[in-house]
């Protein structure tokens, strides 16, 4: 069954209402490796209920619409999809506990051509249930490898953010705990690829891999640390491309360049000399 272009653009997503507690906020931060140094006050503020703050990338685990892409009516070959990019715009800081409303939609579908796949842009807007305030807007770009040539708009999509050609101004190493994927999955992504060695092997990996959005959060940690940004709410935008998986137990090295409020970054695993996150762009608001 071919990808159904008009059906996808008008997919009937239900509004998602989700309540979360300070425990969920702490659990998300633990999944990003906060608390590795349990006496560091800069880490404790995200994992300890006294003065607790939600780390700014936490909206990516809220308001998920479920496994809608596996519905045969979409025409998506669900076994051949990859998470290609993640973009997040932060309009207001997420409270450490509360109830949100999420509105999801397919914003764009790009036909890369027969044998080249399709790019599906899924937008999620998150609102505070009580105040109605618009907290964040995120877009996940899904690469549907087996769905090209369906007759939709054929473009190359937006160009990736270009990294500066000069050496990075800062480099930050953050170790990923061996149990990181088992912790991170408790924030809502229970894909067994991140927990079951047998399933990981069938997928072609020597061991379960870290969630892409966990490495995304680790990179955000690294960017704020590299720039010595003490107030995490200054992070207003965070986007990147996923280029290779990370395995729990590895170290992620993030290279950072700053040009005013705009920050460029990429991340690699030094032990394998492999770039795992690329074309990163963040916006840091003035203190």
N, C-alpha and C positions, 0 to 999 in steps of 0.2 A: 504493500500500500504506500503510495507516494505521500510526501508531506503535504498536508492540507493548508495552503497558505491563508486563505480567507478564514477558515475555521480557527486557525491558531491566533490570528490577529483579533479575533472576537471570542477567544476562549472564555467561558463563563466562570471565572474565578469567584469563589465566595470570599467575602470579607473575613479576615482572620482576626479573632479576638483572643489575645493571649495575656495571661497574668504571669508575672515572674516575681520572685522574692529576692531578698539579699543573698540567700543561699545560692540561687541560680547565678547571680552576679559574681559571687566568689568562685563558684565552680568554673565559670567561663574563664576567669583570670587564671585559675590554677591550670587549666588546660593550655594556656599560653606560656606556662612556666613561671608565672609570678609565684613568689614564695620560695623559690630556689634558695635565696638567702633570707631566711625567716626573721632576721633581725633588721633588715633594711627597711626603713620607714617608707621609702619610695615604692617598695613592692607591697608592703603591708596595707597601704591605703586601698588596694584593690582586692585584698583577700581577708580583711579583718573588719568586723562589723562596726568598730568604732571609727567614725569618720569615713565610712565606706564610699567609694566612688565606682561607677561603672566605667570600665575601660572603653574608650570611644569607638572601637570597632565592634562592640557587642551587638549592635543592631543586625549584623549579618546572621545571627542565630535566632532572630525573632521573626515571627510572622510568616514562616515558610508555608507555601501552599500545598505541600505534600507531593506525592509522586505522580503528578498529573501528566508528565511526559511519557509515562509508561502506558497511558490510555491508548488503545489501538486507534481511537478516533483522531488522534493528532497526526498519525502517519509517521511519527518519529521512530527511527530505529534506536530504541532506548539503550540497547547494549553497546552502541557505537557512539555514545555521547561523551564529551569531555568538557570540564569546566575550563574555559579558555582565559577569561578575564573577570576581574571583579572591580567594580567602581562604587565608591561610597561618598555621598555628600552629607555632611553633618550640619543640620540647621540649628539644633538645640541639643544640649547635653542630655543624655539618657539618664533618668533618675535611677538610683540603685535598686529600687523596687517599684512596681506599679503594674498598670494594665495598658496594653497598646492595641491599636487597631492597625492592621496591615492591609493594603490594597495592592494586589499584584496584577500585572498585565503584560502581555507580549507587546513590546514597544516597536520592534523592528525585526524583520527576517531578511537576511541577505543570502542570495543564491550564489555560491562561489562557482557553480558550474558542475556538469556531470563528472563524477569521480573526484570532486574537490570538496564536497561537503557544503553545509549551510551554517550560517551564524544566526543564532536565535537570541535576541536581546530581551531579557526578562526583567522588568522594572518592579520594584517594591517600594512603596511609600509608607512610612510608619508615622502614626499619630498617637498622641497621648489620649487615652480614652476619656479622661475626666475633663481636661482643658481643651482638647481638640487641637492642641499645638502640633504643627508639622515638625517632627523630630529629625527625620532623615529620609534620604532618597538613595536607593542603591540599584545598580544594574549588574546582573550576572550575564556574561556573554557565553552562551553554550555552543560548542562546536559539535554539530551533528555530522559526523564524518561520512555517514552513508546516505545523506539526504540531499546531496547536490543535484542540480539539473531538474528541479521540480517546476520550473517555469516562473519563478519569482524574479524580483529585481536582481540583476547580476552586477555587483560592484565589489570592490576590494574592501569596503568598510573604512572606518577612520584609521588614519596612520597611527602607529604606536608612538607613544611619547619618546622623543629622542633624548638619549642620555648625553651629558656633556663629554667632550673628548679629552678634557683635562683629568688628571688624577683625582680621585675622590678626596674630599676634605676630611672625612672621618670614616672609620671602619669599626663596626661593633660585632663581636661574636656572642651569640646566645646559644648555649647548649640545649638540646631537646632531650628531655628525659625519656628513658626507655619505655615508660608507661604513659607517655604523653597522649598518644592516640586513644588509649583506653579511658583517660580522663576527659579528653575533648569530646568524645562521642556522647558523653552524658549531657552535653548541652543540646542534643537533639538529632545529630546525624549518626544513625545506627548502622550505616552501611558496613556489612561484615568484612569488606575489603580492608578495613582499618583495624580489625581485631582477630580475624580467623586466618591462621597461616595457610590452611588448605585452600581457602578461597583466593588468597593472595597469590598462591602458586599457580592456580588455574588461570588467573588473570595475567600471568607472566612476570610476577614479582617474586624475589627471593624471600620476602617477609611482608607483613602488613605495612602499608604506607601511612604517613601522617596525612590528615585531612588538609586539603589545599587551603581552606579558610583558617586552619590553625597556623600554618606557615605565614599566611597573610597577617594574622594578628601579631605573630612574633616579629615580623618585619616592621610593623607599626611601633612596637615596643622599641626596636632598635633605632628607628628614625628619631623618636623623641629623646632617647638616651644620647644618641650621637650629637644632637643639637642642644643638649642640656635644657630641654623644655620641661620645666617643673610642673606646669599646669597642663594636664593632658587634654583639657577642654579647648586648648588652642588648636588642636588638630581639627581641621574643617573639611578636608577632602583626602581620600586615600584610594589610589587606583594602581593596578598592576596587571601583568600577564603571567600566567602560570606556564612555566617552560619545562619543568622536570619534577618528579616526586621527591619528597624528603622521607627518610626513614627515621622512626624514633631511635634515639641514641646518638644521632648525628649532631653536628654543630652547624648552625646557620650563620654565615658571615654576611652582614649587610654593609654595602658601600653607599655613601651618602654624599650628595652635592647640594649646596644651597645657593639659590639666586633670589635674594629678597624673601618674599613670602612663599615662593615656589621651591619645592625640594624634589630632586631626582634621586632615584635609588635603584639598586638591584641587589639580589642576594644569591649567594652560591654556597655549596657545601665544599669546603676546602679539601676534605679527605678524598673526594672524588673529582675535584676540580670541575664541578658541574654547576652551571647557572640554573637555579631552580625558580627564581622569580625575576622578571625582567621588565624593562620599560616602566619602572615605577615612578609615579608622580604623586606628591602630597602638597597640601597647602596648610601652612602654619600661620594662624592669625597672630598679630602683635599681642604681647603680654598686656 
